[in-house]
């Protein structure tokens, strides 16, 4: 019985050790995924902001050009 009890204790200790390793591995994987999602979100937000900036610059150039030619037309017309 003692040998059997000793074997059970060793098996239990081994199982606990394996469970800790699995838990640590899952935590690392979860952290990696969360970090990757955050990086992807940040990149997407940056891309959207860049597109908005470019569109704003183009709209500003078009408006300034139109106002400039209208002013020239009024002054010279």
C-alpha positions in Angstrom: 0.0 0.0 0.0 2.8 2.4 0.8 4.4 1.9 -2.6 1.1 2.5 -4.3 0.5 5.6 -2.2 4.0 6.9 -3.1 3.3 6.3 -6.8 0.0 8.2 -6.5 1.8 11.1 -4.9 4.4 11.2 -7.6 1.8 11.0 -10.3 -0.2 13.7 -8.7 2.9 16.0 -8.4 3.7 15.3 -12.0 0.2 16.1 -13.1 0.3 19.4 -11.1 3.6 20.3 -12.8 2.2 19.6 -16.3 -1.0 21.6 -15.5 1.2 24.6 -14.4 3.2 24.3 -17.7 -0.1 24.2 -19.7 -1.5 27.2 -17.8 1.7 29.2 -18.3 1.7 28.3 -22.0 -1.9 29.4 -22.4 -1.2 32.7 -20.6 1.7 33.4 -22.9 -0.4 32.6 -26.0 -3.2 34.8 -24.7 -0.8 37.7 -24.1 0.7 37.3 -27.6 -2.7 37.3 -29.2 -3.8 40.4 -27.3 -0.6 42.2 -28.3 -1.1 41.3 -31.9 -4.7 42.5 -31.9 -3.6 45.8 -30.4 -0.9 46.3 -33.0 -3.3 45.5 -35.8 -5.9 48.0 -34.3 -3.2 50.7 -34.0 -2.1 50.1 -37.6 -5.6 50.2 -38.9 -6.3 53.5 -37.0 -3.1 55.0 -38.4 -4.0 54.1 -41.9 -7.5 55.6 -41.6 -6.0 58.8 -40.2 -3.5 59.0 -43.0 -6.3 58.6 -45.6 -8.3 61.4 -43.9 -5.3 63.6 -43.9 -4.6 63.1 -47.6 -8.3 63.7 -48.4 -8.3 66.9 -46.3 -5.2 68.2 -48.1 -6.7 67.5 -51.5 -10.0 69.2 -50.6 -8.1 72.2 -49.3 -6.1 72.5 -52.5 -9.3 72.2 -54.6 -11.1 74.8 -52.6 -8.2 77.3 -52.6 -7.7 76.9 -56.3 -11.5 77.5 -57.0 -11.6 80.5 -54.8 -8.4 81.9 -56.3 -9.7 81.6 -59.9 -13.1 83.1 -58.9 -11.3 86.0 -57.3 -9.2 86.5 -60.4 -12.4 86.4 -62.5 -14.1 89.0 -60.4 -11.0 91.3 -60.3 -10.2 91.0 -64.0 -13.8 90.5 -65.3 
